[in-house]
Amino acid sequence: MYAIVEIAGQQFKVSKDLKVYVHRLANEEGSKVSFDKVLLLDDNGNVTLGAPAIEGASVEAKVLQHLKGDKVIVFKKKRRKGYKKRNGHRQYLTQIVIEGITAAGGTKKAAAKKAVVAEEAPAATEEAPKAKKAAAPKAKKETTKE
């Protein structure tokens, strides 16, 4: 079972007991947090899509630690101008572990949607031959002699 969930503005594919680094959360270390914006849910091949989120579905996680990411060097240079700028950045991160995925109230199924699209497709092909019109004959060019 896995889910695609939006955490702090980013989308993650998560499953039970998975450790994930996300942008810094305001929760304290050791506290539990729940994410309600579940976009997709897969339960052993049974896929549920949200529009945009699944009602009643949530992902529970536990905050393990707050840390800083690796340093990223930003170096800007313009050749032949003597312009060089060096800057660094370290992102504030939070490590969480996914404790469980709750799939309550999922009613919209992706498989059912594909079946509806398959039923509509033959109806469109039947109408297409009726809509064709015969092409108008091309006009002949007249040549004049002077």
N, C-alpha and C positions, 0 to 999 in steps of 0.2 A: 504494500500500500504506500503510495506517495501522493504528494500534493504540491501544487505550485502556489506559493503564498507571497504576498507583498509585505515586506518588512522594511520600515524606514525608507520608503520610496524605491526600493529595489525588489525584483522578483527572484525567488529562490525555489529550486526543486528540493523538497525536503522529505525525509522519511524518518521513522522512529529511530532513536539513538544516534542521530547524525549531528556532528558538531559543525557549527556554521559561524563564520566571522561576519558580522553586520556592522553598519554604521553605529556610532555610540548611542546607546539607549539610556534613558534617565533612571532606569530601575537599578536597585542596589545589587551587589554580588550576592548570590544565593537565593534571590527572590524569584518567584515564578511570574511568567508573563504569558498572555494569551493574544494571538493574532487572529482577527476575525475576517480579514480580507483574503479569503481563499478563492483563487481564480479557477483552479482545475483540481479535480480529485479523481484518483485512479484506485479502485478497490479490486484487485485481481482481474483486470481486464474490463471492469465495469466503469467506464469513464463518465464523469459528471462535469459539465461545463457551467460556469457562472456567466451571468449577464449583468454587470461585469463580475460580481462576486456571488458565491453560493450562499444562500440564506441558511443560517443555523450552523454552518460548518466553521470549525476553528482549529487552530494548531496551538498546543500548549508547549511551552519551553521553559528552561531554567537558565538564568544568567550565571555563567561560570566565572568570568573575570572581565575586567576592563583593561585594555592595553593599547599600545600605539603600534601602528604598522611599520613596515620597513621604510627607510628614508628614500625618497624619490628626489633625484637631482634634476633641477630644471636649469638648462644651460641655453642661453640665447646668444647668438653671434651674427653679426653682419660682416661679410667678408669685405676686405679692403677699406673698411671704415674705422677700424680700431674699436668697435663696439662689442663688448663682452659682458654678459650679466650671468651670475651664478646664484641660484636660489635653491633652497631645499624645502621639503614638505614631509611631514609624518601625519598620517590619518589616524584619528581616534577611532578605535574599534571596540566592539563588545563580542566576546565569545559566548555563544549559547548552545545548549544541547536540546534537541527536540525530544520531548517526553511522550507525546501522543498526538494523534490526529483524530478529531471528532467529526463524523460525517452525519450530523443530524439534519433531516429535512431536505436532502437533495432530491429534487423532483425533475430537473431538466437533464435529459440523457442525450449524449452525443450520438449514440447508435440510432436512436429514434429519429433524430434530425436527418441523418444520412438516408434513412428509408423514405422520408417525406420528399427529399430532394430527388431520389431515384424515381418516385412515382410521378413527379411533375415533369421530368425530362422527356418521357415519351409523348406527352401531350403537346409539348412545344415542337417536336419534330413532325407531328401530324399536320400542324397548321402551316409549317414552312412551305410545302409544295403549293398550297392554295395561294400563298402570298406572291409567288413568282409571276411575273408578267412577261409577255413576249417582248423581245427587244425591238425597237422601232428600226425599220430599214434605213440604211445609211443613204444620205443624199449623194448623188453623183456630181462630180465636179464638171463644170462646163469650161471648156477651153475656148478662147476666142482668138481668131487669127486677125492680125492687123496688117 
